[in-house]
Amino acid sequence: MNRSQMISLLETHADQKWDVLVIGGGATGLGTALDAVTRGYSTILIEKSDFAGGTSSRSTKLVHGGVRYLAQGDVFLVMEALRERGRMLRNAPHISSNQEFIIPAYTWFDVILYTVGLKFYDILAGRLSLGKSYFISKKTVLERLPNIREKGLKGGIVYHDGQFDDSRMAISLARACAEKGGVVLNYFRVEELRKDVNGRITGVSVSDSVSGKNYEINACCIINATGVFADDILRLDNPLAHQIIKPSQGIHLVLDHSFLRGNSAIMIPKTEDGRVLFAIPWYGRVVTGTTDTPLENISENPVALDSEVEFILRTASLYMVKPPSKEDILSVFAGLRPLASDPYNPKSTKEISRRHKIIVSCSGLVTVTGGKWTTYRCMAEETIDRAIKEGLLNKSTCVTKNYLIGKPEDRITTGRLKIYGSGAGDIEKMMKDLPGSANNISGKFPYTFAEISWICRNEMPCTLEDMLSRRTRALLLDARESLEIAPAVAKIMAEEMRRDDAWVIDQVEKFAILVKNHLK
């Protein structure tokens, strides 16, 4: 997957009318593009920043059914998510895995409540279950979670959910789409929706933020999958369109593994704001979160509020023998949930259903929003099915329920490099053939110089942020250390991408500003 090749395909087919044009390169957009191209539709996707540049790279890193939705009575949502959870782990085994969770119980009532609730969770998962839930004694809880508070502990309930690397999943979807003949382009911004005399959308005018060139793209079906920015596209279509997005911010703190000291994750089902709190092992660190803060204004780079950071630290300290403090935070990241609300019936963000919504405008614009990473595939399927129902596309059957994300050899790739799928072998060969390329870029990160070079050639990074935040996860794992390695990584990127010294300086300066938002 090479950006120059993607642009060349766009220019070669300048007069083509694409079947499907997807606006938005996050989970929903990439999933929709893959669904479309695997049905046989000519497909192009454009993203104004980087793939998964927003919410889709800032999740809790879980592929889950949503235990807390059971308490809200949304059984259908849980069933759908559990079904999709099983499919993602089966279809993308190089990026996702089974994770054990423990709910520590401090009253016998909680023991009964969570044991019964999670048995129901198991039943809903059916044949796609990742493992049965069961009660464990206080002693066993302390063995698996050495940092958990012992006073009052009665025992714990074990259950299983999925875990994954969100931005690596996004890149895998983009590569899978390209391998099937689709065109995926990052840093392409929609400037205008073009319409015929009847007001029906026929295409878009876009600009390449890297080169500054402008393009006209024609398509039969145009899909707005821009997440929290869906209203912006809707207003391009109709300046009087009602707002449908009610954004909510969720943040996560990344801590040293010593705050878990085990392989099991913690799920705290009761917090003062009504959400659950997770502490999850991830790439040798601990991801802790999340929050639910309604926002009026949104930005492409949301910043964690001090109150959100304090809430997570305060809640974690109630359950951890070694409580985390601000000085222990390796990185903070914030993401925005694109909650789809009814503009005529405003609700708090916690009351808004997490189910996705699909809207078809009078112009023929198809908008899909809401949902979460776990259900990205079925959201995509329903979106294309809706386009077919509206007469925008000829009928074709969805094949992604059992579609392997990547090539067959991805299933057998093992070790740390498996996140690159079939690229793992190329990286290993590079590490053997090129002196010094097997060296780590830092003593605190596992990434090698060979990985940086391979990513430049195959995964379309355009900025230092793309590389250190999403292709690798350095920024999220340790913000300070990511800044230390920034000059060396930028230099490798410049050599691979034919950029000059001024580009290196500019990228490091911009990255230094970004890092400040990941520190508290």
ZIBELUR-V260577 format. One record per residue. N is the residue number from 1. RES is the residue in three letters. PHI is phi in degrees with one decimal (none if undefined). OMEGA is omega in whole degrees, 0 to 359 (NA if undefined). D_CENTER is the distance of its C-alpha to the mean C-alpha in Angstrom with 2 decimals. Layout:
n & res & phi & omega & d_center
N & RES & PHI & OMEGA & D_CENTER
N & RES & PHI & OMEGA & D_CENTER
This chain:
n & res & phi & omega & d_center
1 & MET & none & 186 & 19.47
2 & ASN & -125.7 & 186 & 21.40
3 & ARG & -64.9 & 179 & 21.12
4 & SER & -61.1 & 179 & 24.92
5 & GLN & -67.2 & 178 & 25.20
6 & MET & -62.7 & 180 & 22.70
7 & ILE & -66.0 & 178 & 24.77
8 & SER & -61.4 & 178 & 27.91
9 & LEU & -64.4 & 177 & 26.93
10 & LEU & -61.0 & 182 & 26.33
11 & GLU & -69.9 & 179 & 29.71
12 & THR & -64.4 & 182 & 31.49
13 & HIS & -107.2 & 185 & 30.53
14 & ALA & -58.7 & 182 & 31.23
15 & ASP & -93.7 & 183 & 33.47
16 & GLN & -74.1 & 169 & 31.31
17 & LYS & -101.9 & 183 & 30.12
18 & TRP & -70.1 & 175 & 26.72
19 & ASP & -69.7 & 185 & 26.10
20 & VAL & -131.1 & 172 & 22.52
21 & LEU & -121.1 & 180 & 20.91
22 & VAL & -104.3 & 175 & 17.30
23 & ILE & -100.9 & 180 & 16.49
24 & GLY & 120.2 & 183 & 12.86
25 & GLY & -111.4 & 173 & 10.48
26 & GLY & -95.0 & 183 & 7.07
27 & ALA & -56.4 & 184 & 6.04
28 & THR & -68.5 & 181 & 9.53
29 & GLY & -63.5 & 180 & 11.42
30 & LEU & -65.6 & 177 & 10.74
31 & GLY & -62.9 & 180 & 11.41
32 & THR & -67.7 & 178 & 14.43
33 & ALA & -62.5 & 180 & 15.69
34 & LEU & -67.7 & 178 & 15.71
35 & ASP & -59.1 & 182 & 17.44
36 & ALA & -66.6 & 185 & 19.90
37 & VAL & -69.1 & 179 & 20.81
38 & THR & -76.6 & 173 & 21.36
39 & ARG & -85.8 & 179 & 23.73
40 & GLY & 103.0 & 178 & 25.70
41 & TYR & -81.1 & 172 & 24.91
42 & SER & -69.2 & 193 & 24.97
43 & THR & -134.7 & 174 & 21.52
44 & ILE & -134.4 & 178 & 20.24
45 & LEU & -123.4 & 176 & 16.95
46 & ILE & -126.0 & 182 & 17.03
47 & GLU & -132.8 & 186 & 14.55
48 & LYS & -72.2 & 175 & 16.28
49 & SER & -121.6 & 179 & 14.43
50 & ASP & -103.5 & 174 & 12.15
51 & PHE & -55.7 & 183 & 9.58
52 & ALA & 56.9 & 183 & 6.16
53 & GLY & -69.7 & 180 & 8.85
54 & GLY & -110.6 & 185 & 8.25
55 & THR & -55.7 & 189 & 6.36
56 & SER & -69.2 & 174 & 2.95
57 & SER & -109.0 & 187 & 3.97
58 & ARG & -125.5 & 181 & 6.00
59 & SER & -84.7 & 177 & 5.54
60 & THR & -80.2 & 178 & 8.59
61 & LYS & 68.8 & 181 & 7.40
62 & LEU & -115.0 & 169 & 9.34
63 & VAL & -110.3 & 194 & 10.14
64 & HIS & -137.8 & 180 & 12.95
65 & GLY & -81.4 & 181 & 15.69
66 & GLY & 88.9 & 181 & 15.99
67 & VAL & -54.5 & 186 & 19.28
68 & ARG & -69.4 & 179 & 20.03
69 & TYR & -70.0 & 175 & 20.01
70 & LEU & -62.0 & 180 & 23.07
71 & ALA & -63.8 & 179 & 24.95
72 & GLN & -85.2 & 178 & 24.27
73 & GLY & 81.9 & 182 & 25.74
74 & ASP & -90.0 & 185 & 22.89
75 & VAL & -65.9 & 181 & 23.69
76 & PHE & -61.5 & 179 & 22.59
77 & LEU & -61.6 & 180 & 18.98
78 & VAL & -65.2 & 179 & 19.06
79 & MET & -61.1 & 179 & 20.76
80 & GLU & -61.9 & 182 & 18.34
81 & ALA & -65.9 & 179 & 15.30
82 & LEU & -64.9 & 178 & 17.41
83 & ARG & -64.1 & 180 & 18.44
84 & GLU & -70.5 & 175 & 15.01
85 & ARG & -57.0 & 180 & 14.01
86 & GLY & -62.7 & 180 & 17.07
87 & ARG & -67.5 & 181 & 16.40
88 & MET & -65.3 & 180 & 13.04
89 & LEU & -65.5 & 179 & 14.82
90 & ARG & -78.1 & 185 & 17.75
91 & ASN & -86.8 & 180 & 16.27
92 & ALA & -132.7 & 185 & 13.92
93 & PRO & -68.6 & 181 & 16.05
94 & HIS & -80.9 & 183 & 15.48
95 & ILE & -119.5 & 185 & 11.85
96 & SER & -118.4 & 182 & 12.15
97 & SER & -156.1 & 178 & 15.11
98 & ASN & -85.0 & 181 & 17.27
99 & GLN & -121.8 & 177 & 17.37
100 & GLU & -84.0 & 176 & 20.49
101 & PHE & -117.7 & 175 & 20.52
102 & ILE & -127.6 & 172 & 23.71
103 & ILE & -98.7 & 177 & 24.73
104 & PRO & -72.4 & 182 & 27.77
105 & ALA & -113.2 & 183 & 30.51
106 & TYR & -113.0 & 170 & 33.25
107 & THR & -139.3 & 179 & 35.40
108 & TRP & -69.3 & 176 & 36.71
109 & PHE & -61.8 & 178 & 35.67
110 & ASP & -64.7 & 178 & 32.02
111 & VAL & -57.4 & 181 & 32.64
112 & ILE & -65.9 & 183 & 33.93
113 & LEU & -59.6 & 184 & 31.36
114 & TYR & -75.6 & 177 & 28.26
115 & THR & -64.0 & 179 & 29.98
116 & VAL & -65.9 & 181 & 30.86
117 & GLY & -61.5 & 182 & 27.51
118 & LEU & -77.0 & 172 & 25.61
119 & LYS & -65.3 & 176 & 28.25
120 & PHE & -64.8 & 176 & 27.45
121 & TYR & -57.4 & 178 & 23.72
122 & ASP & -60.7 & 182 & 25.02
123 & ILE & -63.2 & 181 & 27.19
124 & LEU & -64.8 & 180 & 24.51
125 & ALA & -69.5 & 177 & 22.43
126 & GLY & 59.2 & 184 & 25.59
127 & ARG & -70.9 & 178 & 25.69
128 & LEU & -95.8 & 178 & 21.93
129 & SER & -62.8 & 178 & 22.37
130 & LEU & -96.7 & 181 & 21.02
131 & GLY & 148.1 & 182 & 24.13
132 & LYS & -74.9 & 175 & 26.60
133 & SER & -84.1 & 180 & 26.57
134 & TYR & -162.4 & 180 & 29.71
135 & PHE & -85.0 & 173 & 31.55
136 & ILE & -126.6 & 184 & 32.27
137 & SER & -72.6 & 176 & 35.00
138 & LYS & -56.4 & 181 & 34.89
139 & LYS & -60.8 & 181 & 35.92
140 & THR & -67.9 & 177 & 33.12
141 & VAL & -57.8 & 182 & 30.50
142 & LEU & -67.5 & 177 & 31.97
143 & GLU & -70.6 & 183 & 31.96
144 & ARG & -85.1 & 180 & 28.27
145 & LEU & -126.7 & 186 & 27.28
146 & PRO & -61.1 & 183 & 29.97
147 & ASN & -97.8 & 182 & 28.72
148 & ILE & -80.0 & 180 & 28.80
149 & ARG & -66.3 & 184 & 31.63
150 & GLU & -86.5 & 186 & 34.59
151 & LYS & -58.7 & 178 & 36.81
152 & GLY & 82.4 & 183 & 36.91
153 & LEU & -67.4 & 179 & 34.46
154 & LYS & -97.9 & 183 & 35.56
155 & GLY & 158.3 & 180 & 33.05
156 & GLY & -154.7 & 177 & 29.53
157 & ILE & -115.3 & 180 & 27.71
158 & VAL & -93.7 & 171 & 25.51
159 & TYR & -144.8 & 184 & 22.81
160 & HIS & -124.1 & 172 & 19.98
161 & ASP & -141.6 & 181 & 16.32
162 & GLY & -95.8 & 175 & 13.58
163 & GLN & -134.0 & 181 & 11.42
164 & PHE & -157.7 & 174 & 9.03
165 & ASP & -107.5 & 189 & 7.43
166 & ASP & -62.6 & 183 & 3.71
167 & SER & -71.9 & 175 & 5.24
168 & ARG & -67.3 & 176 & 8.25
169 & MET & -64.3 & 179 & 7.27
170 & ALA & -60.4 & 180 & 6.75
171 & ILE & -64.9 & 178 & 10.05
172 & SER & -63.5 & 178 & 11.59
173 & LEU & -65.3 & 179 & 11.26
174 & ALA & -62.3 & 180 & 12.77
175 & ARG & -65.6 & 179 & 15.43
176 & ALA & -63.5 & 178 & 16.23
177 & CYS & -64.5 & 180 & 16.82
178 & ALA & -63.8 & 180 & 19.01
179 & GLU & -64.3 & 179 & 20.86
180 & LYS & -89.5 & 177 & 21.89
181 & GLY & 102.8 & 177 & 23.33
182 & GLY & -78.6 & 176 & 20.73
183 & VAL & -112.6 & 179 & 20.33
184 & VAL & -124.5 & 186 & 17.03
185 & LEU & -132.5 & 173 & 17.59
186 & ASN & -93.1 & 182 & 15.72
187 & TYR & 59.3 & 172 & 17.76
188 & PHE & -116.0 & 186 & 19.59
189 & ARG & -107.2 & 175 & 20.31
190 & VAL & -75.5 & 178 & 21.96
191 & GLU & -100.2 & 184 & 25.33
192 & GLU & -158.5 & 170 & 27.04
193 & LEU & -96.1 & 182 & 26.94
194 & ARG & -95.3 & 185 & 30.14
195 & LYS & -131.5 & 176 & 32.30
196 & ASP & -88.4 & 184 & 35.55
197 & VAL & -65.9 & 180 & 38.73
198 & ASN & -93.6 & 179 & 37.62
199 & GLY & 82.9 & 178 & 34.46
200 & ARG & -88.7 & 181 & 32.17
201 & ILE & -69.3 & 179 & 29.20
202 & THR & -118.5 & 181 & 30.01
203 & GLY & 175.2 & 181 & 27.61
204 & VAL & -136.9 & 169 & 25.99
205 & SER & -103.8 & 184 & 27.12
206 & VAL & -130.2 & 176 & 24.56
207 & SER & -129.0 & 177 & 24.91
208 & ASP & -86.8 & 183 & 23.60
209 & SER & -66.5 & 181 & 22.80
210 & VAL & -80.8 & 184 & 23.71
211 & SER & -95.4 & 184 & 27.06
212 & GLY & 84.6 & 181 & 27.91
213 & LYS & -74.9 & 179 & 28.95
214 & ASN & -110.4 & 181 & 28.77
215 & TYR & -139.3 & 171 & 28.29
216 & GLU & -112.3 & 181 & 29.11
217 & ILE & -123.8 & 179 & 27.09
218 & ASN & -100.3 & 181 & 28.61
219 & ALA & -155.1 & 177 & 26.91
220 & CYS & -75.6 & 183 & 28.00
221 & CYS & -129.6 & 179 & 24.79
222 & ILE & -114.5 & 186 & 22.43
223 & ILE & -115.0 & 178 & 19.15
224 & ASN & -92.8 & 181 & 17.53
225 & ALA & -125.2 & 188 & 13.78
226 & THR & -98.9 & 173 & 13.16
227 & GLY & 61.3 & 184 & 11.57
228 & VAL & -66.5 & 179 & 13.48
229 & PHE & -100.6 & 181 & 15.71
230 & ALA & -59.1 & 180 & 16.91
231 & ASP & -63.8 & 179 & 20.23
232 & ASP & -62.2 & 179 & 20.90
233 & ILE & -70.3 & 178 & 21.00
234 & LEU & -62.3 & 179 & 22.98
235 & ARG & -75.6 & 171 & 25.43
236 & LEU & -63.7 & 179 & 25.86
237 & ASP & -74.6 & 182 & 26.90
238 & ASN & -148.3 & 183 & 29.00
239 & PRO & -56.8 & 181 & 29.71
240 & LEU & -98.2 & 183 & 30.84
241 & ALA & -61.2 & 177 & 27.72
242 & HIS & -71.3 & 178 & 26.93
243 & GLN & -71.4 & 179 & 23.76
244 & ILE & -112.0 & 182 & 21.38
245 & ILE & -97.0 & 173 & 18.42
246 & LYS & -116.0 & 188 & 18.98
247 & PRO & -71.1 & 177 & 16.22
248 & SER & -132.9 & 180 & 15.67
249 & GLN & -96.9 & 173 & 14.44
250 & GLY & -126.9 & 180 & 13.05
251 & ILE & -117.9 & 177 & 13.57
252 & HIS & -137.0 & 173 & 13.50
253 & LEU & -107.9 & 177 & 16.28
254 & VAL & -107.4 & 184 & 16.33
255 & LEU & -122.8 & 175 & 19.78
256 & ASP & -66.7 & 183 & 22.00
257 & HIS & -63.7 & 180 & 22.19
258 & SER & -62.9 & 179 & 25.67
259 & PHE & -82.7 & 170 & 24.33
260 & LEU & -118.8 & 180 & 23.61
261 & ARG & 57.6 & 178 & 25.95
262 & GLY & -167.5 & 181 & 24.88
263 & ASN & -96.7 & 180 & 22.35
264 & SER & -86.7 & 176 & 21.87
265 & ALA & -95.1 & 177 & 19.40
266 & ILE & -106.6 & 170 & 20.91
267 & MET & -123.9 & 177 & 20.22
268 & ILE & -100.4 & 187 & 22.43
269 & PRO & -82.3 & 182 & 22.96
270 & LYS & -128.1 & 174 & 25.05
271 & THR & -133.4 & 185 & 24.37
272 & GLU & -67.1 & 180 & 26.32
273 & ASP & -101.1 & 175 & 23.76
274 & GLY & 89.2 & 178 & 23.33
275 & ARG & -97.4 & 173 & 19.85
276 & VAL & -89.0 & 176 & 19.25
277 & LEU & -122.8 & 179 & 18.58
278 & PHE & -111.5 & 167 & 16.85
279 & ALA & -131.4 & 194 & 17.83
280 & ILE & -126.5 & 175 & 15.98
281 & PRO & -69.0 & 183 & 16.97
282 & TRP & -154.4 & 179 & 14.36
283 & TYR & 51.4 & 177 & 15.77
284 & GLY & 80.8 & 176 & 19.06
285 & ARG & -120.6 & 176 & 17.97
286 & VAL & -125.9 & 175 & 17.33
287 & VAL & -94.9 & 184 & 14.35
288 & THR & -122.3 & 179 & 16.09
289 & GLY & 170.8 & 20 & 15.19
290 & THR & -138.9 & 179 & 14.66
291 & THR & -116.5 & 179 & 16.64
292 & ASP & -143.7 & 185 & 17.16
293 & THR & -112.9 & 178 & 18.92
294 & PRO & -61.3 & 180 & 19.94
295 & LEU & -126.1 & 174 & 20.03
296 & GLU & -92.8 & 182 & 22.44
297 & ASN & -114.6 & 181 & 21.29
298 & ILE & -121.7 & 178 & 17.87
299 & SER & -140.5 & 180 & 17.09
300 & GLU & -74.1 & 178 & 14.67
301 & ASN & -127.7 & 181 & 14.78
302 & PRO & -64.0 & 183 & 15.09
303 & VAL & -120.3 & 179 & 17.19
304 & ALA & -64.0 & 176 & 17.65
305 & LEU & -81.5 & 179 & 21.01
306 & ASP & -57.2 & 181 & 23.68
307 & SER & -64.2 & 179 & 24.17
308 & GLU & -70.2 & 178 & 20.61
309 & VAL & -61.2 & 181 & 21.03
310 & GLU & -64.3 & 179 & 24.46
311 & PHE & -61.4 & 181 & 23.36
312 & ILE & -65.8 & 179 & 21.04
313 & LEU & -62.5 & 181 & 23.78
314 & ARG & -64.9 & 180 & 26.44
315 & THR & -67.7 & 179 & 24.87
316 & ALA & -62.5 & 182 & 24.09
317 & SER & -66.0 & 178 & 27.69
318 & LEU & -72.6 & 186 & 29.07
319 & TYR & -121.2 & 184 & 27.86
320 & MET & -110.5 & 177 & 27.94
321 & VAL & -62.5 & 174 & 31.27
322 & LYS & -99.0 & 184 & 29.97
323 & PRO & -76.6 & 179 & 28.18
324 & PRO & -78.0 & 176 & 25.74
325 & SER & -124.8 & 180 & 26.86
326 & LYS & -58.8 & 181 & 25.53
327 & GLU & -66.8 & 182 & 27.05
328 & ASP & -88.3 & 185 & 24.89
329 & ILE & -73.5 & 178 & 21.53
330 & LEU & -85.0 & 179 & 20.06
331 & SER & -163.4 & 174 & 17.18
332 & VAL & -125.4 & 174 & 15.82
333 & PHE & -134.5 & 183 & 12.57
334 & ALA & -120.8 & 177 & 12.15
335 & GLY & -132.8 & 181 & 9.69
336 & LEU & -112.1 & 178 & 11.18
337 & ARG & -87.9 & 179 & 11.11
338 & PRO & -85.4 & 183 & 12.63
339 & LEU & -69.1 & 183 & 15.27
340 & ALA & -91.1 & 184 & 17.74
341 & SER & -106.0 & 172 & 21.19
342 & ASP & -88.1 & 183 & 24.72
343 & PRO & -62.1 & 181 & 26.29
344 & TYR & -97.4 & 182 & 29.64
345 & ASN & -142.6 & 184 & 28.72
346 & PRO & -63.5 & 178 & 26.68
347 & LYS & -134.2 & 173 & 25.25
348 & SER & -70.4 & 184 & 23.61
349 & THR & -64.2 & 180 & 19.82
350 & LYS & -73.3 & 181 & 20.39
351 & GLU & -89.5 & 182 & 22.63
352 & ILE & -72.3 & 180 & 20.45
353 & SER & -62.0 & 178 & 19.31
354 & ARG & -83.6 & 177 & 15.65
355 & ARG & -70.6 & 180 & 16.71
356 & HIS & -79.5 & 179 & 15.71
357 & LYS & -132.3 & 177 & 18.54
358 & ILE & -121.2 & 183 & 19.89
359 & ILE & -125.3 & 175 & 22.58
360 & VAL & -115.0 & 181 & 25.00
361 & SER & -77.9 & 179 & 26.98
362 & CYS & -59.2 & 181 & 30.65
363 & SER & -77.2 & 184 & 29.81
364 & GLY & 98.7 & 177 & 27.75
365 & LEU & -67.1 & 178 & 24.35
366 & VAL & -101.1 & 180 & 21.76
367 & THR & -115.3 & 176 & 19.09
368 & VAL & -124.8 & 181 & 16.25
369 & THR & -152.9 & 186 & 14.32
370 & GLY & 86.4 & 178 & 13.29
371 & GLY & 74.6 & 182 & 11.76
372 & LYS & -156.7 & 183 & 8.48
373 & TRP & -54.7 & 185 & 6.07
374 & THR & -56.1 & 185 & 9.36
375 & THR & -102.1 & 184 & 11.44
376 & TYR & -56.8 & 186 & 9.81
377 & ARG & -68.1 & 181 & 12.80
378 & CYS & -71.9 & 173 & 15.51
379 & MET & -60.8 & 180 & 14.42
380 & ALA & -64.3 & 180 & 14.86
381 & GLU & -59.5 & 181 & 18.11
382 & GLU & -67.0 & 180 & 19.49
383 & THR & -66.9 & 179 & 18.83
384 & ILE & -67.3 & 177 & 20.79
385 & ASP & -60.7 & 179 & 23.34
386 & ARG & -66.7 & 178 & 23.91
387 & ALA & -61.8 & 177 & 24.51
388 & ILE & -65.0 & 180 & 27.03
389 & LYS & -59.7 & 181 & 28.67
390 & GLU & -80.4 & 179 & 29.09
391 & GLY & 82.0 & 181 & 30.87
392 & LEU & -83.6 & 181 & 28.49
393 & LEU & -137.5 & 172 & 28.02
394 & ASN & -71.5 & 184 & 30.34
395 & LYS & -66.8 & 176 & 29.63
396 & SER & -155.9 & 188 & 27.61
397 & THR & -90.7 & 177 & 26.08
398 & CYS & -68.5 & 180 & 22.45
399 & VAL & -123.9 & 189 & 22.07
400 & THR & -81.2 & 180 & 18.41
401 & LYS & -58.7 & 181 & 19.17
402 & ASN & -123.8 & 184 & 20.53
403 & TYR & -94.5 & 180 & 19.11
404 & LEU & -70.4 & 179 & 18.25
405 & ILE & -78.5 & 184 & 15.22
406 & GLY & 115.9 & 182 & 17.33
407 & LYS & -98.3 & 183 & 20.99
408 & PRO & -53.7 & 182 & 23.15
409 & GLU & -68.1 & 178 & 23.66
410 & ASP & -61.4 & 183 & 20.00
411 & ARG & -67.9 & 186 & 21.13
412 & ILE & -105.0 & 177 & 23.76
413 & THR & -68.6 & 181 & 22.15
414 & THR & -123.2 & 178 & 22.33
415 & GLY & 81.6 & 186 & 21.98
416 & ARG & -62.7 & 184 & 19.52
417 & LEU & -75.2 & 183 & 19.31
418 & LYS & -62.8 & 179 & 18.06
419 & ILE & -63.3 & 179 & 14.45
420 & TYR & -92.4 & 178 & 16.11
421 & GLY & 59.1 & 182 & 17.45
422 & SER & -69.2 & 177 & 20.76
423 & GLY & -75.7 & 182 & 20.58
424 & ALA & -57.7 & 180 & 21.40
425 & GLY & -64.6 & 179 & 25.05
426 & ASP & -65.2 & 180 & 25.26
427 & ILE & -66.9 & 178 & 24.03
428 & GLU & -61.2 & 179 & 26.50
429 & LYS & -64.6 & 179 & 29.24
430 & MET & -61.8 & 180 & 28.58
431 & MET & -65.4 & 179 & 28.81
432 & LYS & -80.0 & 189 & 32.15
433 & ASP & -85.6 & 185 & 33.60
434 & LEU & -107.2 & 181 & 32.87
435 & PRO & -56.8 & 177 & 34.51
436 & GLY & 85.5 & 184 & 32.29
437 & SER & -72.7 & 179 & 29.00
438 & ALA & -84.6 & 179 & 28.32
439 & ASN & -69.7 & 177 & 28.60
440 & ASN & -73.8 & 178 & 25.71
441 & ILE & -74.8 & 180 & 24.77
442 & SER & -160.0 & 176 & 25.12
443 & GLY & -71.3 & 182 & 26.65
444 & LYS & -100.5 & 179 & 23.67
445 & PHE & -124.1 & 180 & 21.00
446 & PRO & -85.9 & 187 & 21.23
447 & TYR & -69.3 & 181 & 20.37
448 & THR & -106.3 & 177 & 23.43
449 & PHE & -61.9 & 179 & 24.92
450 & ALA & -63.2 & 179 & 24.72
451 & GLU & -61.9 & 181 & 20.94
452 & ILE & -60.8 & 180 & 20.88
453 & SER & -64.6 & 181 & 23.43
454 & TRP & -62.9 & 180 & 21.86
455 & ILE & -60.7 & 179 & 18.48
456 & CYS & -57.8 & 184 & 20.57
457 & ARG & -82.9 & 191 & 22.36
458 & ASN & -128.1 & 187 & 19.68
459 & GLU & -128.9 & 169 & 16.22
460 & MET & 58.6 & 173 & 17.23
461 & PRO & -72.5 & 179 & 16.54
462 & CYS & -112.7 & 183 & 18.73
463 & THR & -132.6 & 176 & 18.65
464 & LEU & -64.0 & 177 & 18.88
465 & GLU & -61.3 & 178 & 15.77
466 & ASP & -53.0 & 184 & 13.82
467 & MET & -71.3 & 188 & 15.47
468 & LEU & -88.1 & 179 & 15.41
469 & SER & -100.8 & 189 & 12.07
470 & ARG & -119.6 & 178 & 9.71
471 & ARG & -70.5 & 163 & 12.16
472 & THR & -104.6 & 181 & 13.52
473 & ARG & -114.3 & 185 & 12.21
474 & ALA & -56.0 & 182 & 15.67
475 & LEU & -60.5 & 181 & 15.13
476 & LEU & -77.9 & 183 & 13.05
477 & LEU & -80.7 & 180 & 15.51
478 & ASP & -164.1 & 187 & 18.64
479 & ALA & -61.1 & 182 & 18.84
480 & ARG & -63.7 & 181 & 22.62
481 & GLU & -67.6 & 179 & 22.71
482 & SER & -63.5 & 178 & 20.17
483 & LEU & -70.6 & 178 & 22.71
484 & GLU & -63.1 & 184 & 25.49
485 & ILE & -90.4 & 185 & 24.21
486 & ALA & -54.1 & 181 & 23.14
487 & PRO & -60.6 & 181 & 26.58
488 & ALA & -66.4 & 180 & 26.83
489 & VAL & -67.4 & 179 & 23.41
490 & ALA & -60.9 & 180 & 24.17
491 & LYS & -66.2 & 178 & 27.52
492 & ILE & -62.9 & 180 & 26.18
493 & MET & -60.7 & 180 & 23.86
494 & ALA & -61.5 & 179 & 26.90
495 & GLU & -65.3 & 182 & 29.02
496 & GLU & -72.1 & 187 & 26.64
497 & MET & -101.7 & 178 & 25.88
498 & ARG & 59.3 & 175 & 29.47
499 & ARG & -106.3 & 183 & 28.92
500 & ASP & -95.3 & 182 & 31.70
501 & ASP & -63.4 & 179 & 32.21
502 & ALA & -62.9 & 177 & 31.68
503 & TRP & -63.2 & 180 & 28.08
504 & VAL & -60.1 & 181 & 27.52
505 & ILE & -61.5 & 181 & 29.08
506 & ASP & -62.0 & 182 & 27.16
507 & GLN & -66.2 & 179 & 23.74
508 & VAL & -66.4 & 179 & 24.66
509 & GLU & -64.7 & 179 & 25.97
510 & LYS & -65.2 & 180 & 22.89
511 & PHE & -66.8 & 179 & 20.69
512 & ALA & -61.1 & 177 & 23.21
513 & ILE & -66.6 & 179 & 22.76
514 & LEU & -62.5 & 182 & 18.97
515 & VAL & -58.6 & 180 & 19.58
516 & LYS & -57.9 & 179 & 21.81
517 & ASN & -73.6 & 181 & 19.01
518 & HIS & -104.3 & 179 & 17.44
519 & LEU & -121.9 & 177 & 20.83
520 & LYS & -133.5 & NA & 22.83
